[in-house]
Every structure is written in structure tokens, then in C-alpha cells.
Amino acid sequence: ILLMAARKSFTDSDTADEAVRATCDDATICKRFATSKGYWKDPYIQYFTRSVGERKAPEINRGYYARVQGVNHLLDAFIRKAECDCQVINFGAGLDTTFWRLKDENLLPRKFFEVDFPTVVARKIHNIKTKPPLSKPIIETHSTDSLLLDAHSLDSDRYCIIGADLRDISNLDEKLKKFQLNSELPTLLLSECVLVYMTPSQSSNLVHWAAETFHTAMFINYEQKERFLKTGWEHADALDMMTIYSMLPQDDVARIERLEFLDEKELLQQLLQHYSICWATKDKLNLGNAQICF
Ligand SMILES: C[S@@+](CC[C@H](N)C(=O)[O-])C[C@H]1O[C@@H](n2cnc3c(N)ncnc32)[C@H](O)[C@@H]1O
């Protein structure tokens, strides 16, 4: 009976994790649809999902627009303050394409790390290996012949993708160090729709690990602020997505609002007020991270 119970609980948690892993496809499909409509440009996302997919409601497209622009605004501000002499760790990166955008915009940090479950990472690496527009920029930014590209990890001078479970902090720490994470460098940590899939104590452990590991850092999280103040960050701010939407460059907002007709403004408002971006900072090197805002 015990064995059956253990097997059942293993199967349940495995199925739950499988559902979590599948969320990276939802995010990519929605982002691809929005970019196909012209909300923002992402020439790389097409390599991670086969087709544009079904039409999404304008509220969803505007919500993704606000999320992507909001996160990019904070991320780019941090990299600029550090004059690219920094590193980025994207937790639960899924099929995200930020590495390629930063390379095209001459904003690459010293090293860009991504972490996700090994099966998600294996899929991402397979796409990179088989699609030259994805692999070329990685090869171009690599100087020696020691590029590691196997089924479960990629490690080049500027880009590293690691398969790991974010709930297992000691394994995560070990893997990041193995791939030359430097705790002395200003570090931007990002989790976009990821912590919500863990228990509060698991996500607090991750956020606390980050606060303990880096002395000059910013953590951008597409969710709540309270857990940062409780886990050793010096400063934390949060804005709901409706406020962020109203603070984005309004000429671009006016442009995307002309892309699709939106009947029910209240629905968009309700949807965006439901989500937030939170960012927390530590600043021993006095880069001015705490002043980064919208
Ligand atoms: C909703 S997707 C978001 C993907 C990406 N951040 C984005 O916004 O496009 C959530 C991602 O977090 C990853 N994830 C969730 N829990 C994780 C864990 N415990 N360890 C590693 N990755 C995890 C999932 O596999 C998935 O790729």
C-alpha cells in the first residue's frame, strides 16, 4: 500500500510539473501571436513555435505587450547602469529570446544565464542547434573552441543554459558556479511568471539565496513584492500592470492601440490590474540601482 501511495504521489507531482513545463509553450505562442500583429518586434520567436497559432483577444495581446515592455525597460536600465559589466540570470526562462535581442541591441551582459527544467532546456537547445539564426549569434560571441553544446546544457562565453529544478537550491547553486557565475559582478535576476508555480517557501528560498549570493543586484519578478522585503533585499517596488501600461512611452501605446479594435476597455483594465511587476535591489557598488523605475 505504501509503495502504491508513493507511486501515486510521484505520478501526481510529475504530472503537475509536466503541466508547469507546458506553460512555456503558452507564453511563447501568445508572444508570437502578438508579434505577428505588430505589438513589438521579435525576429527570433518564430524559431521556437511552429505557427502563429489561433487568434488571441486584444486584451491578451495588450497584456503581453505591457509585460514584455515593462520587464525590458527595467532589464535594459540595469544593464546600462552597469555598462554591460554585469550578468543576467533568467529563472524559468522557457523559450525566451532576450539573449538575441540584447545581442542585436549591443546590450549583452558579460554572461547571460538561463535556468529551466532539463526537458524544457533540451527542447530549447535542439532548436538552437538546428536553426542557424539562433546558433550564429552564440558562435559569433564565443572566442575559443571550448563551446559546450550537449543535449542538456549550453555553455559559451556569453550565453549559458542550464537544466535544473529551481526548488533545489544547492543543486542550482552548484550548477551556476560550475558555469562560472561570478557573485562579485552586478547581477540582474529575472523571473517572469515562474515563482507562482512554486510554494511560497520554495520561492522565498530562491529569492533569499539571490539576496545572500550577490551584493549588487536587482531581481525583477512578474508578481508580488512582499517576499523580497522579507528575504534580505534592501529595496523593493511594485506597480500593477495597468499603471505600467500608462507609464510606457505613450506614442508607442497609441500605435499598438490602433492595431486592433478593443471594445471593452474595462476588461483590459481589470485584467491588467490583476498582475504586477515587482523589482528589488541591493547596491553595495552604488550603481544607483534603487533609482531604476518607470
Ligand atoms: C509561464 S512559463 C514562463 C516562461 C518565460 N519566463 C516567459 O515569460 O516567456 C514558466 C516557466 O517556468 C519554468 N519553471 C517553473 N517552475 C520551475 C522549476 N521549479 N524549475 C525550473 N523551471 C521552472 C517552466 O518550465 C516554464 O518554462
The ligand as an SDF file (V2000), in Angstrom:
LIG
                    3D

 27 29  0  0  0  0  0  0  0  0999 V2000
    4.8470   30.6200  -17.7760 C   0  0  0  0  0  0  0  0  0  0  0  0
    6.4100   29.9750  -18.2830 S   0  0  0  0  0  0  0  0  0  0  0  0
    7.3020   31.4930  -18.4750 C   0  0  0  0  0  0  0  0  0  0  0  0
    8.4620   31.3680  -19.4090 C   0  0  0  0  0  0  0  0  0  0  0  0
    9.2470   32.6830  -19.5980 C   0  0  0  0  0  0  0  0  0  0  0  0
    9.7220   33.1930  -18.3280 N   0  0  0  0  0  0  0  0  0  0  0  0
    8.3550   33.7010  -20.2840 C   0  0  0  0  0  0  0  0  0  0  0  0
    7.8390   34.5980  -19.6270 O   0  0  0  0  0  0  0  0  0  0  0  0
    8.1990   33.5730  -21.5050 O   0  0  0  0  0  0  0  0  0  0  0  0
    7.0740   29.3180  -16.7390 C   0  0  0  0  0  0  0  0  0  0  0  0
    8.4520   28.6530  -16.9170 C   0  0  0  0  0  0  0  0  0  0  0  0
    8.9900   28.3950  -15.6110 O   0  0  0  0  0  0  0  0  0  0  0  0
    9.5730   27.0980  -15.6150 C   0  0  0  0  0  0  0  0  0  0  0  0
    9.5840   26.6010  -14.2380 N   0  0  0  0  0  0  0  0  0  0  0  0
    8.5590   26.6220  -13.3520 C   0  0  0  0  0  0  0  0  0  0  0  0
    8.9190   26.0150  -12.1870 N   0  0  0  0  0  0  0  0  0  0  0  0
   10.2130   25.6300  -12.3510 C   0  0  0  0  0  0  0  0  0  0  0  0
   11.1550   24.9520  -11.5180 C   0  0  0  0  0  0  0  0  0  0  0  0
   10.8280   24.5300  -10.3000 N   0  0  0  0  0  0  0  0  0  0  0  0
   12.3890   24.7220  -12.0070 N   0  0  0  0  0  0  0  0  0  0  0  0
   12.7370   25.1230  -13.2620 C   0  0  0  0  0  0  0  0  0  0  0  0
   11.8930   25.7700  -14.0950 N   0  0  0  0  0  0  0  0  0  0  0  0
   10.6490   26.0150  -13.6540 C   0  0  0  0  0  0  0  0  0  0  0  0
    8.6500   26.2930  -16.5430 C   0  0  0  0  0  0  0  0  0  0  0  0
    9.2580   25.1120  -17.0250 O   0  0  0  0  0  0  0  0  0  0  0  0
    8.3660   27.3140  -17.6420 C   0  0  0  0  0  0  0  0  0  0  0  0
    9.3210   27.2690  -18.6670 O   0  0  0  0  0  0  0  0  0  0  0  0
  1  2  1  0
  2  3  1  0
  2 10  1  0
  3  4  1  0
  4  5  1  0
  5  6  1  0
  5  7  1  0
  7  8  2  0
  7  9  1  0
 10 11  1  0
 11 12  1  0
 11 26  1  0
 12 13  1  0
 13 14  1  0
 13 24  1  0
 14 15  1  0
 14 23  1  0
 15 16  2  0
 16 17  1  0
 17 18  1  0
 17 23  2  0
 18 19  1  0
 18 20  2  0
 20 21  1  0
 21 22  2  0
 22 23  1  0
 24 25  1  0
 24 26  1  0
 26 27  1  0
M  CHG  2   2   1   9  -1
M  END
$$$$
